[in-house]
Amino acid sequence: MSNRIFNPELSRRDMLRLSAAGATALGTSLAFPALAAAATGDTTPAHHAADLYTTLLQTWCDGLIAHQVINVANPALHGALLCPACGLIHGRCGDAVYPLLRVAHTTGDEKYLRAALLVNAWMDRNMGHADGSWVSDFVLSPWKGTTVFHSIALAESLEHHGTLLPAATRRQMTDRLALAAKFLDGFITIETGNINYPITASLAFTLCGQHLNNAHYLDRAHSLAHTALDYFTTNGFIFGEGHPLHGVTAKGCQPVDLGYNVEESLPALALYGLLNNDSVVLDKAIASMRSHMEFMLPDGGWDNSWGTRSYKWTYWGSRTSDGCHPAFVLLSPHEPVFREIAQRNLEMMAACTHNGLLYGGPDYFEHGDNACIHHTFTHAKALALVLDRGKGLQTGPRLPVPRDAAYGLKSYPEIGAHLTAIGDWRATVTEYDWNYVEDVQTTGTSAGGGHATGGAITTLHHQQLGPILTASMTEYALVEISNQQAFTDAPHMPLTTRIEFTSGDKTYTSLSDFAASVSVEHVDDGKIVIDASGKLLTAAHQSVPQGWIGYRLTYVFTAEAIEITASADVSQNMPGPYAPLRFILPVIARKAEQVELVDNKTVHIRKPKGMLAVHTDASQGFDAIPGERTFNLVPGFECVPLIVTMQPGTAIRIRLEASLPA
């Protein structure tokens, strides 16, 4: 399908006149009077709390424009956004039409309008199909479900910034939205894709129903949103990020992904509820957001170290979803700490922004990896939505988030997660046993790598020193081939703390045993002990041939230190000789952070606000420390791998302590 969009050459005077016209307010009346302002349009320049939203959005839009193809006349390329990390054009880049129009409207600068119209025309010309859909990518993914997201981007563009567009362009975009809505009407059910698609479709149908004055679409929105209410666990987590949607594992776990929930499904439910005056959905969304915010780290990162789709974990969120900010800002009148959640995450994203683009994690730029442009054009939509609908953003006092508190222990059986918080230490230990398989776009290797399990410690954070330990995929694989980056030649490895054994071309670790036994004991207010035992398996869950290797990991959490005891045993029938067992502790440390081997058993890592001391009681001490940092694209940290060679049947201990300035 080819749709031609008029691309006017407006004068700056025209731009300023159109900018001053403002966007049309929705004018809906809501059941929650305190939330009414959050559902109305506002295109005036933001102040106070909105300053970072405004400046970061414009920074990102400038970064998008810097990568727009404008000097090539070929219609397959002209107007698209070229990704500097992936070396290709992501098919969803047309979603950038909405944030670009927002900045065009508030600045009066015609370059943003021109860029918006060019990328929108490219999208229709190359990704659009005659049935009304847009596909996700040229060749790598024929998936049409992403039509939901571009429909929202078009509807929000027309709602808030339609007055900026010439009449012919506005009519064309409206007709194209109507065609997309018709496609979605016959395509989307509660079983379409993962749960984020039907939930987000409830917002798409709401916007289409309101903008196109179509009551049927409003009915479809209501039906999807209320059916989705059956997809919440007992602790309030949205499940269905995996198939079967209602599946339950041997440990009673359900398919949950924190990244997609907080950045896509919950924002869609929040805005659906506001626009439809639906208190039932709003109450459910608010309760669920309270559960999900337990996984925000003190620095604004999201702890999705365990999720079904953690292969797209970026520390600040998820690679191709939109962002948590609309949900947590628009519903903050009901729960003030929601605004703090959004603000901390916004500050983390700003810290990961370089050269106008949002990088995939805190150390991507430092490590020399490029930014995938997909992060920027999707997350820019979330900032634009907050600014358009979050009228009256005000500066308020900074508030504590749940993980700021030293609350002891919280466990969530349906996701196999145990959170500890003692003194300044915050940790996550996981035994989550959901095996995610992607069947829409994949390299066919998704069974070979996934989230860590088996009682792995997947997050360790210190209130003063920052992130200490993290997790990555058990074995990096392009589960979604066009939505993940490839490694450079620089050193990289899995970043999850583990026991590891290598035989031939296979690696067996303590990260992949879904059947591992995990026990948790809250001894008293000053100590938590978590004990895990299982078998060393490959990332594809295969045991060593002709035998087995068992492991045990014990974590003792106190305010003074974190202590890890590790041991492994080899079955009697396993043929020898064996390669050495290794305990691998990748500690987060940028190149600028000095690493000192005090003696063969003690390492000091100097952080900006103090020092981390790591000690082992193993007689031989640590192996030689590599001269270069290792790295992983998930979630984007540089680490120094501290390694202890182990002997079967002999336990080793590792102790981590913080030393802070007086």
Secondary structure as GFF3:
##gff-version 3
##sequence-region A 1 662
A	DSSP	alpha_helix	12	21	.	.	.	ID=ss1
A	DSSP	three_ten_helix	33	39	.	.	.	ID=ss2
A	DSSP	three_ten_helix	48	50	.	.	.	ID=ss3
A	DSSP	alpha_helix	51	66	.	.	.	ID=ss4
A	DSSP	three_ten_helix	91	96	.	.	.	ID=ss5
A	DSSP	alpha_helix	97	107	.	.	.	ID=ss6
A	DSSP	alpha_helix	110	127	.	.	.	ID=ss7
A	DSSP	alpha_helix	147	161	.	.	.	ID=ss8
A	DSSP	three_ten_helix	162	164	.	.	.	ID=ss9
A	DSSP	alpha_helix	167	187	.	.	.	ID=ss10
A	DSSP	alpha_helix	196	212	.	.	.	ID=ss11
A	DSSP	alpha_helix	215	228	.	.	.	ID=ss12
A	DSSP	alpha_helix	258	260	.	.	.	ID=ss13
A	DSSP	pi_helix	261	265	.	.	.	ID=ss14
A	DSSP	alpha_helix	266	275	.	.	.	ID=ss15
A	DSSP	alpha_helix	279	292	.	.	.	ID=ss16
A	DSSP	three_ten_helix	293	295	.	.	.	ID=ss17
A	DSSP	three_ten_helix	310	312	.	.	.	ID=ss18
A	DSSP	alpha_helix	325	330	.	.	.	ID=ss19
A	DSSP	alpha_helix	337	351	.	.	.	ID=ss20
A	DSSP	beta_strand	353	354	.	.	.	ID=ss21
A	DSSP	beta_strand	357	358	.	.	.	ID=ss22
A	DSSP	alpha_helix	364	367	.	.	.	ID=ss23
A	DSSP	alpha_helix	373	389	.	.	.	ID=ss24
A	DSSP	three_ten_helix	402	404	.	.	.	ID=ss25
A	DSSP	beta_strand	408	412	.	.	.	ID=ss26
A	DSSP	three_ten_helix	413	415	.	.	.	ID=ss27
A	DSSP	beta_strand	417	422	.	.	.	ID=ss28
A	DSSP	beta_strand	425	430	.	.	.	ID=ss29
A	DSSP	three_ten_helix	446	448	.	.	.	ID=ss30
A	DSSP	beta_strand	456	462	.	.	.	ID=ss31
A	DSSP	beta_strand	466	469	.	.	.	ID=ss32
A	DSSP	beta_strand	498	503	.	.	.	ID=ss33
A	DSSP	beta_strand	506	509	.	.	.	ID=ss34
A	DSSP	beta_strand	517	524	.	.	.	ID=ss35
A	DSSP	beta_strand	527	535	.	.	.	ID=ss36
A	DSSP	beta_strand	549	557	.	.	.	ID=ss37
A	DSSP	beta_strand	561	570	.	.	.	ID=ss38
A	DSSP	beta_strand	581	588	.	.	.	ID=ss39
A	DSSP	beta_strand	595	599	.	.	.	ID=ss40
A	DSSP	beta_strand	602	607	.	.	.	ID=ss41
A	DSSP	beta_strand	610	616	.	.	.	ID=ss42
A	DSSP	beta_strand	630	632	.	.	.	ID=ss43
A	DSSP	beta_strand	637	646	.	.	.	ID=ss44
A	DSSP	beta_strand	652	659	.	.	.	ID=ss45
###
